[in-house]
Amino acid sequence: MTANKYDKKIIIKFIIHHIIMMIMVIIMVFAVAYAYYIFKKQNVEMPMPKSEKTNGKSHPLPDFIVDKIKPDELGDLKP
């Protein structure tokens, strides 16, 4: 009789464990779906700023940076 009692406890723990796991999986699926819905609703886009002066070329170094760099290192930094 004692083995039957332990078997019932093991079965009950097994069932409770699976119920809790299924609830957690459902919560995770809804969280991911909600995040996807929010991103789609906000239409998140990060446009790259375009400079019309340089036409996609690199920008020249600002004067305060050029003044602090040695002349031999400056040639390495120029595009």
C-alpha positions as CSV (number, residue, x, y, z in Angstrom):
1,M,0.0,0.0,0.0
2,T,2.8,2.4,0.7
3,A,4.1,2.1,-2.9
4,N,0.7,3.0,-4.2
5,K,0.6,6.2,-2.1
6,Y,4.1,7.2,-3.4
7,D,3.0,6.5,-7.0
8,K,0.0,8.8,-6.6
9,K,2.2,11.6,-5.2
10,I,4.7,11.2,-8.1
11,I,1.8,11.3,-10.7
12,I,0.3,14.4,-9.1
13,K,3.7,16.2,-9.0
14,F,4.2,15.1,-12.7
15,I,0.8,16.5,-13.7
16,I,1.3,19.8,-11.7
17,H,4.7,20.2,-13.2
18,H,3.4,19.9,-16.8
19,I,0.5,22.2,-16.1
20,I,2.8,24.9,-14.8
21,M,5.2,24.4,-17.7
22,M,2.3,24.8,-20.2
23,I,1.1,28.0,-18.5
24,M,4.6,29.4,-18.7
25,V,4.9,28.5,-22.4
26,I,1.6,30.1,-23.1
27,I,2.7,33.3,-21.3
28,M,5.9,33.4,-23.3
29,V,4.2,32.9,-26.6
30,F,1.7,35.7,-25.8
31,A,4.6,38.0,-24.7
32,V,6.4,37.5,-28.0
33,A,3.2,38.0,-30.0
34,Y,2.5,41.2,-28.0
35,A,6.0,42.6,-28.6
36,Y,5.6,41.8,-32.3
37,Y,2.2,43.5,-32.5
38,I,3.6,46.6,-30.7
39,F,6.6,46.9,-33.1
40,K,4.3,46.5,-36.1
41,K,1.8,49.0,-34.8
42,Q,4.5,51.6,-34.2
43,N,6.1,51.0,-37.6
44,V,9.6,51.3,-36.1
45,E,12.1,52.5,-38.7
46,M,15.5,54.2,-38.2
47,P,16.2,56.2,-41.4
48,M,19.8,57.0,-42.0
49,P,20.5,60.7,-42.3
50,K,21.6,61.8,-45.7
51,S,23.8,64.8,-46.2
52,E,23.3,66.5,-49.5
53,K,26.7,68.2,-49.4
54,T,28.9,65.1,-49.4
55,N,26.8,62.8,-51.6
56,G,27.7,59.7,-49.5
57,K,31.4,60.5,-49.2
58,S,33.1,60.7,-45.8
59,H,33.0,64.0,-43.9
60,P,36.2,66.0,-43.4
61,L,37.7,66.0,-39.9
62,P,36.7,68.9,-37.7
63,D,39.4,71.6,-37.1
64,F,39.7,70.8,-33.4
65,I,40.7,67.2,-34.2
66,V,43.1,68.2,-36.9
67,D,44.9,70.6,-34.6
68,K,45.6,67.9,-32.0
69,I,46.9,65.2,-34.5
70,K,50.6,65.1,-35.5
71,P,51.1,65.8,-39.2
72,D,52.5,62.4,-39.9
73,E,49.3,60.7,-38.4
74,L,47.0,63.0,-40.2
75,G,47.7,61.4,-43.6
76,D,46.5,58.1,-42.2
77,L,43.2,59.5,-41.2
78,K,42.4,61.3,-44.5
79,P,40.0,59.5,-46.8
